[in-house]
Amino acid sequence: MEWTQFIIFIGSFVGLFFWNRSESRADIRHMETIISAIQTEMKDFHGRLEKQDMEFRMRFLAIEERRGK
C-alpha cells in the first residue's frame, strides 16, 4: 500500500510538472504575440507623427515665405 501511494504521488507530481511547463510555454507565445502587436503599433504611430511634423513644418515654411515677400 505504501508503494502504491508513493507511485501515485510521483506520477501526479510529474504530470503537474509537465502541465505547468506546457502552460508556461503557451503564456510565453501569447506574450510574444502581444509584444509584436505593440511594436507594430509603435511603428505606425511614429510614422504618423513624422507625417504630422512634416505637414506642420511645410505650413510654417509657407507662412514664413508669405511674410517675407
PDB file of N, CA, C, O and CB in Angstrom:
ATOM      1  N   MET A   1       0.818  -1.190   0.000  1.00  0.00           N
ATOM      2  CA  MET A   1       0.000   0.000   0.000  1.00  0.00           C
ATOM      3  C   MET A   1       0.862   1.254   0.000  1.00  0.00           C
ATOM      4  O   MET A   1       0.510   2.228  -0.666  1.00  0.00           O
ATOM      5  CB  MET A   1      -0.931  -0.002   1.196  1.00  0.00           C
ATOM      6  N   GLU A   2       1.949   1.266   0.703  1.00  0.00           N
ATOM      7  CA  GLU A   2       2.799   2.449   0.762  1.00  0.00           C
ATOM      8  C   GLU A   2       3.456   2.725  -0.585  1.00  0.00           C
ATOM      9  O   GLU A   2       3.589   3.885  -0.977  1.00  0.00           O
ATOM     10  CB  GLU A   2       3.864   2.281   1.840  1.00  0.00           C
ATOM     11  N   TRP A   3       3.866   1.688  -1.296  1.00  0.00           N
ATOM     12  CA  TRP A   3       4.499   1.875  -2.598  1.00  0.00           C
ATOM     13  C   TRP A   3       3.488   2.393  -3.610  1.00  0.00           C
ATOM     14  O   TRP A   3       3.829   3.195  -4.479  1.00  0.00           O
ATOM     15  CB  TRP A   3       5.123   0.561  -3.092  1.00  0.00           C
ATOM     16  N   THR A   4       2.276   1.947  -3.502  1.00  0.00           N
ATOM     17  CA  THR A   4       1.235   2.415  -4.421  1.00  0.00           C
ATOM     18  C   THR A   4       1.010   3.911  -4.226  1.00  0.00           C
ATOM     19  O   THR A   4       0.911   4.656  -5.201  1.00  0.00           O
ATOM     20  CB  THR A   4      -0.090   1.633  -4.202  1.00  0.00           C
ATOM     21  N   GLN A   5       0.931   4.348  -2.989  1.00  0.00           N
ATOM     22  CA  GLN A   5       0.752   5.771  -2.710  1.00  0.00           C
ATOM     23  C   GLN A   5       1.948   6.581  -3.207  1.00  0.00           C
ATOM     24  O   GLN A   5       1.782   7.670  -3.755  1.00  0.00           O
ATOM     25  CB  GLN A   5       0.547   5.999  -1.208  1.00  0.00           C
ATOM     26  N   PHE A   6       3.137   6.049  -3.015  1.00  0.00           N
ATOM     27  CA  PHE A   6       4.346   6.742  -3.462  1.00  0.00           C
ATOM     28  C   PHE A   6       4.363   6.874  -4.981  1.00  0.00           C
ATOM     29  O   PHE A   6       4.689   7.936  -5.511  1.00  0.00           O
ATOM     30  CB  PHE A   6       5.602   5.998  -2.980  1.00  0.00           C
ATOM     31  N   ILE A   7       4.014   5.801  -5.679  1.00  0.00           N
ATOM     32  CA  ILE A   7       3.996   5.831  -7.156  1.00  0.00           C
ATOM     33  C   ILE A   7       2.934   6.810  -7.652  1.00  0.00           C
ATOM     34  O   ILE A   7       3.177   7.552  -8.604  1.00  0.00           O
ATOM     35  CB  ILE A   7       3.726   4.410  -7.735  1.00  0.00           C
ATOM     36  N   ILE A   8       1.752   6.822  -7.015  1.00  0.00           N
ATOM     37  CA  ILE A   8       0.701   7.763  -7.408  1.00  0.00           C
ATOM     38  C   ILE A   8       1.166   9.202  -7.160  1.00  0.00           C
ATOM     39  O   ILE A   8       0.924  10.085  -7.984  1.00  0.00           O
ATOM     40  CB  ILE A   8      -0.614   7.475  -6.629  1.00  0.00           C
ATOM     41  N   PHE A   9       1.832   9.436  -6.030  1.00  0.00           N
ATOM     42  CA  PHE A   9       2.344  10.772  -5.709  1.00  0.00           C
ATOM     43  C   PHE A   9       3.361  11.232  -6.743  1.00  0.00           C
ATOM     44  O   PHE A   9       3.269  12.352  -7.247  1.00  0.00           O
ATOM     45  CB  PHE A   9       2.976  10.783  -4.314  1.00  0.00           C
ATOM     46  N   ILE A  10       4.326  10.383  -7.064  1.00  0.00           N
ATOM     47  CA  ILE A  10       5.351  10.730  -8.054  1.00  0.00           C
ATOM     48  C   ILE A  10       4.721  10.945  -9.425  1.00  0.00           C
ATOM     49  O   ILE A  10       5.080  11.886 -10.133  1.00  0.00           O
ATOM     50  CB  ILE A  10       6.428   9.629  -8.131  1.00  0.00           C
ATOM     51  N   GLY A  11       3.784  10.080  -9.801  1.00  0.00           N
ATOM     52  CA  GLY A  11       3.102  10.238 -11.095  1.00  0.00           C
ATOM     53  C   GLY A  11       2.340  11.547 -11.173  1.00  0.00           C
ATOM     54  O   GLY A  11       2.370  12.229 -12.198  1.00  0.00           O
ATOM     55  N   SER A  12       1.659  11.900 -10.097  1.00  0.00           N
ATOM     56  CA  SER A  12       0.931  13.173 -10.061  1.00  0.00           C
ATOM     57  C   SER A  12       1.890  14.353 -10.143  1.00  0.00           C
ATOM     58  O   SER A  12       1.636  15.326 -10.853  1.00  0.00           O
ATOM     59  CB  SER A  12       0.083  13.274  -8.784  1.00  0.00           C
ATOM     60  N   PHE A  13       2.983  14.259  -9.418  1.00  0.00           N
ATOM     61  CA  PHE A  13       3.975  15.332  -9.424  1.00  0.00           C
ATOM     62  C   PHE A  13       4.546  15.537 -10.817  1.00  0.00           C
ATOM     63  O   PHE A  13       4.648  16.673 -11.280  1.00  0.00           O
ATOM     64  CB  PHE A  13       5.099  15.027  -8.437  1.00  0.00           C
ATOM     65  N   VAL A  14       4.917  14.461 -11.488  1.00  0.00           N
ATOM     66  CA  VAL A  14       5.479  14.552 -12.844  1.00  0.00           C
ATOM     67  C   VAL A  14       4.433  15.102 -13.809  1.00  0.00           C
ATOM     68  O   VAL A  14       4.745  15.941 -14.654  1.00  0.00           O
ATOM     69  CB  VAL A  14       5.979  13.164 -13.329  1.00  0.00           C
ATOM     70  N   GLY A  15       3.190  14.632 -13.684  1.00  0.00           N
ATOM     71  CA  GLY A  15       2.119  15.128 -14.552  1.00  0.00           C
ATOM     72  C   GLY A  15       1.889  16.615 -14.383  1.00  0.00           C
ATOM     73  O   GLY A  15       1.758  17.343 -15.367  1.00  0.00           O
ATOM     74  N   LEU A  16       1.840  17.074 -13.135  1.00  0.00           N
ATOM     75  CA  LEU A  16       1.653  18.505 -12.873  1.00  0.00           C
ATOM     76  C   LEU A  16       2.844  19.322 -13.352  1.00  0.00           C
ATOM     77  O   LEU A  16       2.676  20.454 -13.806  1.00  0.00           O
ATOM     78  CB  LEU A  16       1.427  18.747 -11.383  1.00  0.00           C
ATOM     79  N   PHE A  17       4.041  18.764 -13.256  1.00  0.00           N
ATOM     80  CA  PHE A  17       5.232  19.458 -13.735  1.00  0.00           C
ATOM     81  C   PHE A  17       5.132  19.707 -15.241  1.00  0.00           C
ATOM     82  O   PHE A  17       5.364  20.824 -15.704  1.00  0.00           O
ATOM     83  CB  PHE A  17       6.503  18.644 -13.407  1.00  0.00           C
ATOM     84  N   PHE A  18       4.786  18.668 -16.003  1.00  0.00           N
ATOM     85  CA  PHE A  18       4.695  18.831 -17.454  1.00  0.00           C
ATOM     86  C   PHE A  18       3.516  19.712 -17.851  1.00  0.00           C
ATOM     87  O   PHE A  18       3.614  20.465 -18.821  1.00  0.00           O
ATOM     88  CB  PHE A  18       4.574  17.471 -18.130  1.00  0.00           C
ATOM     89  N   TRP A  19       2.404  19.636 -17.124  1.00  0.00           N
ATOM     90  CA  TRP A  19       1.278  20.512 -17.414  1.00  0.00           C
ATOM     91  C   TRP A  19       1.674  21.974 -17.179  1.00  0.00           C
ATOM     92  O   TRP A  19       1.360  22.841 -17.995  1.00  0.00           O
ATOM     93  CB  TRP A  19       0.058  20.133 -16.545  1.00  0.00           C
ATOM     94  N   ASN A  20       2.356  22.241 -16.076  1.00  0.00           N
ATOM     95  CA  ASN A  20       2.803  23.600 -15.767  1.00  0.00           C
ATOM     96  C   ASN A  20       3.767  24.103 -16.836  1.00  0.00           C
ATOM     97  O   ASN A  20       3.710  25.271 -17.220  1.00  0.00           O
ATOM     98  CB  ASN A  20       3.472  23.649 -14.381  1.00  0.00           C
ATOM     99  N   ARG A  21       4.636  23.249 -17.309  1.00  0.00           N
ATOM    100  CA  ARG A  21       5.598  23.625 -18.349  1.00  0.00           C
ATOM    101  C   ARG A  21       4.882  23.983 -19.650  1.00  0.00           C
ATOM    102  O   ARG A  21       5.247  24.955 -20.312  1.00  0.00           O
ATOM    103  CB  ARG A  21       6.599  22.481 -18.594  1.00  0.00           C
ATOM    104  N   SER A  22       3.861  23.198 -20.020  1.00  0.00           N
ATOM    105  CA  SER A  22       3.135  23.498 -21.262  1.00  0.00           C
ATOM    106  C   SER A  22       2.346  24.805 -21.129  1.00  0.00           C
ATOM    107  O   SER A  22       2.278  25.581 -22.083  1.00  0.00           O
ATOM    108  CB  SER A  22       2.180  22.336 -21.623  1.00  0.00           C
ATOM    109  N   GLU A  23       1.753  25.055 -19.964  1.00  0.00           N
ATOM    110  CA  GLU A  23       1.040  26.313 -19.748  1.00  0.00           C
ATOM    111  C   GLU A  23       1.997  27.495 -19.817  1.00  0.00           C
ATOM    112  O   GLU A  23       1.658  28.547 -20.357  1.00  0.00           O
ATOM    113  CB  GLU A  23       0.317  26.297 -18.395  1.00  0.00           C
ATOM    114  N   SER A  24       3.185  27.317 -19.271  1.00  0.00           N
ATOM    115  CA  SER A  24       4.186  28.380 -19.312  1.00  0.00           C
ATOM    116  C   SER A  24       4.569  28.699 -20.752  1.00  0.00           C
ATOM    117  O   SER A  24       4.692  29.869 -21.117  1.00  0.00           O
ATOM    118  CB  SER A  24       5.432  27.980 -18.506  1.00  0.00           C
ATOM    119  N   ARG A  25       4.755  27.682 -21.560  1.00  0.00           N
ATOM    120  CA  ARG A  25       5.096  27.903 -22.980  1.00  0.00           C
ATOM    121  C   ARG A  25       3.960  28.631 -23.700  1.00  0.00           C
ATOM    122  O   ARG A  25       4.207  29.522 -24.513  1.00  0.00           O
ATOM    123  CB  ARG A  25       5.393  26.551 -23.687  1.00  0.00           C
ATOM    124  N   ALA A  26       2.725  28.256 -23.402  1.00  0.00           N
ATOM    125  CA  ALA A  26       1.578  28.917 -24.040  1.00  0.00           C
ATOM    126  C   ALA A  26       1.533  30.394 -23.640  1.00  0.00           C
ATOM    127  O   ALA A  26       1.252  31.258 -24.471  1.00  0.00           O
ATOM    128  CB  ALA A  26       0.248  28.210 -23.648  1.00  0.00           C
ATOM    129  N   ASP A  27       1.811  30.676 -22.366  1.00  0.00           N
ATOM    130  CA  ASP A  27       1.829  32.069 -21.916  1.00  0.00           C
ATOM    131  C   ASP A  27       2.929  32.859 -22.615  1.00  0.00           C
ATOM    132  O   ASP A  27       2.725  34.017 -22.981  1.00  0.00           O
ATOM    133  CB  ASP A  27       2.019  32.137 -20.399  1.00  0.00           C
ATOM    134  N   ILE A  28       4.083  32.247 -22.799  1.00  0.00           N
ATOM    135  CA  ILE A  28       5.194  32.928 -23.480  1.00  0.00           C
ATOM    136  C   ILE A  28       4.810  33.250 -24.926  1.00  0.00           C
ATOM    137  O   ILE A  28       5.078  34.350 -25.409  1.00  0.00           O
ATOM    138  CB  ILE A  28       6.478  32.052 -23.445  1.00  0.00           C
ATOM    139  N   ARG A  29       4.185  32.292 -25.615  1.00  0.00           N
ATOM    140  CA  ARG A  29       3.755  32.544 -27.005  1.00  0.00           C
ATOM    141  C   ARG A  29       2.727  33.673 -27.055  1.00  0.00           C
ATOM    142  O   ARG A  29       2.761  34.510 -27.958  1.00  0.00           O
ATOM    143  CB  ARG A  29       3.159  31.257 -27.635  1.00  0.00           C
ATOM    144  N   HIS A  30       1.820  33.693 -26.088  1.00  0.00           N
ATOM    145  CA  HIS A  30       0.812  34.745 -26.041  1.00  0.00           C
ATOM    146  C   HIS A  30       1.464  36.114 -25.824  1.00  0.00           C
ATOM    147  O   HIS A  30       1.097  37.087 -26.483  1.00  0.00           O
ATOM    148  CB  HIS A  30      -0.209  34.456 -24.927  1.00  0.00           C
ATOM    149  N   MET A  31       2.411  36.189 -24.918  1.00  0.00           N
ATOM    150  CA  MET A  31       3.096  37.454 -24.659  1.00  0.00           C
ATOM    151  C   MET A  31       3.909  37.907 -25.868  1.00  0.00           C
ATOM    152  O   MET A  31       3.978  39.106 -26.141  1.00  0.00           O
ATOM    153  CB  MET A  31       4.005  37.323 -23.438  1.00  0.00           C
ATOM    154  N   GLU A  32       4.524  36.985 -26.594  1.00  0.00           N
ATOM    155  CA  GLU A  32       5.270  37.351 -27.801  1.00  0.00           C
ATOM    156  C   GLU A  32       4.338  37.963 -28.837  1.00  0.00           C
ATOM    157  O   GLU A  32       4.713  38.913 -29.523  1.00  0.00           O
ATOM    158  CB  GLU A  32       5.988  36.123 -28.391  1.00  0.00           C
ATOM    159  N   THR A  33       3.122  37.423 -28.956  1.00  0.00           N
ATOM    160  CA  THR A  33       2.139  37.975 -29.883  1.00  0.00           C
ATOM    161  C   THR A  33       1.756  39.397 -29.481  1.00  0.00           C
ATOM    162  O   THR A  33       1.662  40.287 -30.327  1.00  0.00           O
ATOM    163  CB  THR A  33       0.890  37.082 -29.935  1.00  0.00           C
ATOM    164  N   ILE A  34       1.537  39.601 -28.195  1.00  0.00           N
ATOM    165  CA  ILE A  34       1.171  40.930 -27.704  1.00  0.00           C
ATOM    166  C   ILE A  34       2.308  41.926 -27.929  1.00  0.00           C
ATOM    167  O   ILE A  34       2.068  43.053 -28.363  1.00  0.00           O
ATOM    168  CB  ILE A  34       0.807  40.869 -26.210  1.00  0.00           C
ATOM    169  N   ILE A  35       3.538  41.517 -27.636  1.00  0.00           N
ATOM    170  CA  ILE A  35       4.692  42.404 -27.821  1.00  0.00           C
ATOM    171  C   ILE A  35       4.864  42.762 -29.291  1.00  0.00           C
ATOM    172  O   ILE A  35       5.182  43.905 -29.620  1.00  0.00           O
ATOM    173  CB  ILE A  35       5.976  41.744 -27.284  1.00  0.00           C
ATOM    174  N   SER A  36       4.656  41.795 -30.171  1.00  0.00           N
ATOM    175  CA  SER A  36       4.754  42.059 -31.606  1.00  0.00           C
ATOM    176  C   SER A  36       3.702  43.081 -32.048  1.00  0.00           C
ATOM    177  O   SER A  36       3.994  43.972 -32.845  1.00  0.00           O
ATOM    178  CB  SER A  36       4.593  40.752 -32.401  1.00  0.00           C
ATOM    179  N   ALA A  37       2.494  42.949 -31.533  1.00  0.00           N
ATOM    180  CA  ALA A  37       1.431  43.897 -31.879  1.00  0.00           C
ATOM    181  C   ALA A  37       1.767  45.293 -31.365  1.00  0.00           C
ATOM    182  O   ALA A  37       1.522  46.285 -32.052  1.00  0.00           O
ATOM    183  CB  ALA A  37       0.080  43.430 -31.302  1.00  0.00           C
ATOM    184  N   ILE A  38       2.321  45.371 -30.171  1.00  0.00           N
ATOM    185  CA  ILE A  38       2.703  46.668 -29.607  1.00  0.00           C
ATOM    186  C   ILE A  38       3.795  47.312 -30.452  1.00  0.00           C
ATOM    187  O   ILE A  38       3.745  48.513 -30.718  1.00  0.00           O
ATOM    188  CB  ILE A  38       3.180  46.510 -28.149  1.00  0.00           C
ATOM    189  N   GLN A  39       4.787  46.519 -30.878  1.00  0.00           N
ATOM    190  CA  GLN A  39       5.860  47.064 -31.704  1.00  0.00           C
ATOM    191  C   GLN A  39       5.320  47.582 -33.029  1.00  0.00           C
ATOM    192  O   GLN A  39       5.746  48.636 -33.502  1.00  0.00           O
ATOM    193  CB  GLN A  39       6.932  46.006 -31.952  1.00  0.00           C
ATOM    194  N   THR A  40       4.391  46.854 -33.630  1.00  0.00           N
ATOM    195  CA  THR A  40       3.787  47.299 -34.892  1.00  0.00           C
ATOM    196  C   THR A  40       3.037  48.606 -34.691  1.00  0.00           C
ATOM    197  O   THR A  40       3.139  49.519 -35.510  1.00  0.00           O
ATOM    198  CB  THR A  40       2.836  46.222 -35.453  1.00  0.00           C
ATOM    199  N   GLU A  41       2.285  48.695 -33.605  1.00  0.00           N
ATOM    200  CA  GLU A  41       1.538  49.924 -33.321  1.00  0.00           C
ATOM    201  C   GLU A  41       2.476  51.097 -33.076  1.00  0.00           C
ATOM    202  O   GLU A  41       2.190  52.217 -33.498  1.00  0.00           O
ATOM    203  CB  GLU A  41       0.627  49.726 -32.109  1.00  0.00           C
ATOM    204  N   MET A  42       3.594  50.850 -32.398  1.00  0.00           N
ATOM    205  CA  MET A  42       4.567  51.931 -32.157  1.00  0.00           C
ATOM    206  C   MET A  42       5.151  52.436 -33.465  1.00  0.00           C
ATOM    207  O   MET A  42       5.323  53.643 -33.638  1.00  0.00           O
ATOM    208  CB  MET A  42       5.699  51.448 -31.231  1.00  0.00           C
ATOM    209  N   LYS A  43       5.460  51.531 -34.390  1.00  0.00           N
ATOM    210  CA  LYS A  43       5.997  51.950 -35.683  1.00  0.00           C
ATOM    211  C   LYS A  43       4.969  52.770 -36.448  1.00  0.00           C
ATOM    212  O   LYS A  43       5.310  53.791 -37.046  1.00  0.00           O
ATOM    213  CB  LYS A  43       6.426  50.732 -36.511  1.00  0.00           C
ATOM    214  N   ASP A  44       3.704  52.329 -36.435  1.00  0.00           N
ATOM    215  CA  ASP A  44       2.644  53.075 -37.118  1.00  0.00           C
ATOM    216  C   ASP A  44       2.482  54.465 -36.511  1.00  0.00           C
ATOM    217  O   ASP A  44       2.351  55.455 -37.231  1.00  0.00           O
ATOM    218  CB  ASP A  44       1.312  52.309 -37.045  1.00  0.00           C
ATOM    219  N   PHE A  45       2.493  54.531 -35.192  1.00  0.00           N
ATOM    220  CA  PHE A  45       2.341  55.818 -34.508  1.00  0.00           C
ATOM    221  C   PHE A  45       3.496  56.745 -34.853  1.00  0.00           C
ATOM    222  O   PHE A  45       3.289  57.932 -35.107  1.00  0.00           O
ATOM    223  CB  PHE A  45       2.257  55.618 -32.984  1.00  0.00           C
ATOM    224  N   HIS A  46       4.704  56.213 -34.862  1.00  0.00           N
ATOM    225  CA  HIS A  46       5.875  57.032 -35.184  1.00  0.00           C
ATOM    226  C   HIS A  46       5.777  57.562 -36.613  1.00  0.00           C
ATOM    227  O   HIS A  46       6.111  58.719 -36.870  1.00  0.00           O
ATOM    228  CB  HIS A  46       7.175  56.218 -35.002  1.00  0.00           C
ATOM    229  N   GLY A  47       5.323  56.729 -37.536  1.00  0.00           N
ATOM    230  CA  GLY A  47       5.151  57.167 -38.917  1.00  0.00           C
ATOM    231  C   GLY A  47       4.139  58.285 -39.033  1.00  0.00           C
ATOM    232  O   GLY A  47       4.364  59.262 -39.747  1.00  0.00           O
ATOM    233  N   ARG A  48       3.016  58.145 -38.328  1.00  0.00           N
ATOM    234  CA  ARG A  48       2.002  59.204 -38.366  1.00  0.00           C
ATOM    235  C   ARG A  48       2.528  60.492 -37.739  1.00  0.00           C
ATOM    236  O   ARG A  48       2.243  61.587 -38.224  1.00  0.00           O
ATOM    237  CB  ARG A  48       0.727  58.750 -37.642  1.00  0.00           C
ATOM    238  N   LEU A  49       3.288  60.358 -36.671  1.00  0.00           N
ATOM    239  CA  LEU A  49       3.857  61.531 -36.011  1.00  0.00           C
ATOM    240  C   LEU A  49       4.835  62.256 -36.928  1.00  0.00           C
ATOM    241  O   LEU A  49       4.828  63.486 -36.989  1.00  0.00           O
ATOM    242  CB  LEU A  49       4.558  61.124 -34.711  1.00  0.00           C
ATOM    243  N   GLU A  50       5.671  61.515 -37.636  1.00  0.00           N
ATOM    244  CA  GLU A  50       6.590  62.136 -38.591  1.00  0.00           C
ATOM    245  C   GLU A  50       5.830  62.851 -39.704  1.00  0.00           C
ATOM    246  O   GLU A  50       6.223  63.933 -40.137  1.00  0.00           O
ATOM    247  CB  GLU A  50       7.529  61.082 -39.190  1.00  0.00           C
ATOM    248  N   LYS A  51       4.740  62.240 -40.161  1.00  0.00           N
ATOM    249  CA  LYS A  51       3.935  62.866 -41.214  1.00  0.00           C
ATOM    250  C   LYS A  51       3.334  64.181 -40.728  1.00  0.00           C
ATOM    251  O   LYS A  51       3.358  65.176 -41.452  1.00  0.00           O
ATOM    252  CB  LYS A  51       2.819  61.914 -41.678  1.00  0.00           C
ATOM    253  N   GLN A  52       2.794  64.194 -39.504  1.00  0.00           N
ATOM    254  CA  GLN A  52       2.235  65.424 -38.947  1.00  0.00           C
ATOM    255  C   GLN A  52       3.315  66.489 -38.780  1.00  0.00           C
ATOM    256  O   GLN A  52       3.075  67.667 -39.047  1.00  0.00           O
ATOM    257  CB  GLN A  52       1.560  65.143 -37.600  1.00  0.00           C
ATOM    258  N   ASP A  53       4.491  66.081 -38.345  1.00  0.00           N
ATOM    259  CA  ASP A  53       5.589  67.023 -38.169  1.00  0.00           C
ATOM    260  C   ASP A  53       5.982  67.639 -39.509  1.00  0.00           C
ATOM    261  O   ASP A  53       6.237  68.841 -39.587  1.00  0.00           O
ATOM    262  CB  ASP A  53       6.798  66.328 -37.524  1.00  0.00           C
ATOM    263  N   MET A  54       6.033  66.829 -40.558  1.00  0.00           N
ATOM    264  CA  MET A  54       6.396  67.338 -41.878  1.00  0.00           C
ATOM    265  C   MET A  54       5.334  68.312 -42.385  1.00  0.00           C
ATOM    266  O   MET A  54       5.666  69.355 -42.949  1.00  0.00           O
ATOM    267  CB  MET A  54       6.578  66.176 -42.875  1.00  0.00           C
ATOM    268  N   GLU A  55       4.050  67.973 -42.184  1.00  0.00           N
ATOM    269  CA  GLU A  55       2.988  68.872 -42.612  1.00  0.00           C
ATOM    270  C   GLU A  55       3.064  70.205 -41.859  1.00  0.00           C
ATOM    271  O   GLU A  55       2.879  71.268 -42.452  1.00  0.00           O
ATOM    272  CB  GLU A  55       1.616  68.215 -42.399  1.00  0.00           C
ATOM    273  N   PHE A  56       3.335  70.145 -40.556  1.00  0.00           N
ATOM    274  CA  PHE A  56       3.455  71.362 -39.765  1.00  0.00           C
ATOM    275  C   PHE A  56       4.607  72.224 -40.271  1.00  0.00           C
ATOM    276  O   PHE A  56       4.465  73.436 -40.433  1.00  0.00           O
ATOM    277  CB  PHE A  56       3.657  71.021 -38.286  1.00  0.00           C
ATOM    278  N   ARG A  57       5.745  71.586 -40.517  1.00  0.00           N
ATOM    279  CA  ARG A  57       6.904  72.345 -40.994  1.00  0.00           C
ATOM    280  C   ARG A  57       6.635  72.977 -42.356  1.00  0.00           C
ATOM    281  O   ARG A  57       7.043  74.111 -42.606  1.00  0.00           O
ATOM    282  CB  ARG A  57       8.135  71.439 -41.074  1.00  0.00           C
ATOM    283  N   MET A  58       5.950  72.251 -43.237  1.00  0.00           N
ATOM    284  CA  MET A  58       5.652  72.791 -44.562  1.00  0.00           C
ATOM    285  C   MET A  58       4.707  74.003 -44.438  1.00  0.00           C
ATOM    286  O   MET A  58       4.892  75.011 -45.120  1.00  0.00           O
ATOM    287  CB  MET A  58       5.019  71.691 -45.468  1.00  0.00           C
ATOM    288  N   ARG A  59       3.702  73.892 -43.570  1.00  0.00           N
ATOM    289  CA  ARG A  59       2.793  75.028 -43.374  1.00  0.00           C
ATOM    290  C   ARG A  59       3.552  76.219 -42.789  1.00  0.00           C
ATOM    291  O   ARG A  59       3.348  77.361 -43.202  1.00  0.00           O
ATOM    292  CB  ARG A  59       1.615  74.633 -42.445  1.00  0.00           C
ATOM    293  N   PHE A  60       4.415  75.944 -41.836  1.00  0.00           N
ATOM    294  CA  PHE A  60       5.192  77.013 -41.212  1.00  0.00           C
ATOM    295  C   PHE A  60       6.094  77.691 -42.232  1.00  0.00           C
ATOM    296  O   PHE A  60       6.203  78.918 -42.235  1.00  0.00           O
ATOM    297  CB  PHE A  60       6.028  76.463 -40.052  1.00  0.00           C
ATOM    298  N   LEU A  61       6.747  76.911 -43.107  1.00  0.00           N
ATOM    299  CA  LEU A  61       7.589  77.484 -44.153  1.00  0.00           C
ATOM    300  C   LEU A  61       6.767  78.320 -45.118  1.00  0.00           C
ATOM    301  O   LEU A  61       7.211  79.376 -45.569  1.00  0.00           O
ATOM    302  CB  LEU A  61       8.325  76.383 -44.908  1.00  0.00           C
ATOM    303  N   ALA A  62       5.556  77.840 -45.438  1.00  0.00           N
ATOM    304  CA  ALA A  62       4.687  78.597 -46.343  1.00  0.00           C
ATOM    305  C   ALA A  62       4.312  79.940 -45.723  1.00  0.00           C
ATOM    306  O   ALA A  62       4.295  80.959 -46.413  1.00  0.00           O
ATOM    307  CB  ALA A  62       3.416  77.789 -46.678  1.00  0.00           C
ATOM    308  N   ILE A  63       4.014  79.945 -44.437  1.00  0.00           N
ATOM    309  CA  ILE A  63       3.674  81.193 -43.740  1.00  0.00           C
ATOM    310  C   ILE A  63       4.878  82.133 -43.736  1.00  0.00           C
ATOM    311  O   ILE A  63       4.730  83.330 -43.979  1.00  0.00           O
ATOM    312  CB  ILE A  63       3.207  80.904 -42.285  1.00  0.00           C
ATOM    313  N   GLU A  64       6.059  81.604 -43.463  1.00  0.00           N
ATOM    314  CA  GLU A  64       7.274  82.443 -43.458  1.00  0.00           C
ATOM    315  C   GLU A  64       7.542  83.024 -44.835  1.00  0.00           C
ATOM    316  O   GLU A  64       7.946  84.181 -44.944  1.00  0.00           O
ATOM    317  CB  GLU A  64       8.494  81.631 -42.992  1.00  0.00           C
ATOM    318  N   GLU A  65       7.323  82.240 -45.897  1.00  0.00           N
ATOM    319  CA  GLU A  65       7.548  82.740 -47.256  1.00  0.00           C
ATOM    320  C   GLU A  65       6.581  83.867 -47.581  1.00  0.00           C
ATOM    321  O   GLU A  65       6.963  84.855 -48.209  1.00  0.00           O
ATOM    322  CB  GLU A  65       7.399  81.606 -48.282  1.00  0.00           C
ATOM    323  N   ARG A  66       5.321  83.723 -47.151  1.00  0.00           N
ATOM    324  CA  ARG A  66       4.336  84.778 -47.424  1.00  0.00           C
ATOM    325  C   ARG A  66       4.675  86.046 -46.652  1.00  0.00           C
ATOM    326  O   ARG A  66       4.475  87.149 -47.162  1.00  0.00           O
ATOM    327  CB  ARG A  66       2.917  84.301 -47.060  1.00  0.00           C
ATOM    328  N   ARG A  67       5.174  85.911 -45.458  1.00  0.00           N
ATOM    329  CA  ARG A  67       5.541  87.084 -44.673  1.00  0.00           C
ATOM    330  C   ARG A  67       6.778  87.786 -45.228  1.00  0.00           C
ATOM    331  O   ARG A  67       6.892  89.011 -45.194  1.00  0.00           O
ATOM    332  CB  ARG A  67       5.781  86.687 -43.230  1.00  0.00           C
ATOM    333  N   GLY A  68       7.696  86.973 -45.738  1.00  0.00           N
ATOM    334  CA  GLY A  68       8.945  87.537 -46.240  1.00  0.00           C
ATOM    335  C   GLY A  68       8.782  88.304 -47.540  1.00  0.00           C
ATOM    336  O   GLY A  68       9.624  89.148 -47.846  1.00  0.00           O
ATOM    337  N   LYS A  69       7.774  88.060 -48.291  1.00  0.00           N
ATOM    338  CA  LYS A  69       7.596  88.713 -49.601  1.00  0.00           C
ATOM    339  C   LYS A  69       6.922  90.016 -49.506  1.00  0.00           C
ATOM    340  O   LYS A  69       6.706  90.674 -50.523  1.00  0.00           O
ATOM    341  CB  LYS A  69       6.827  87.855 -50.518  1.00  0.00           C
TER     342      LYS A  69
END
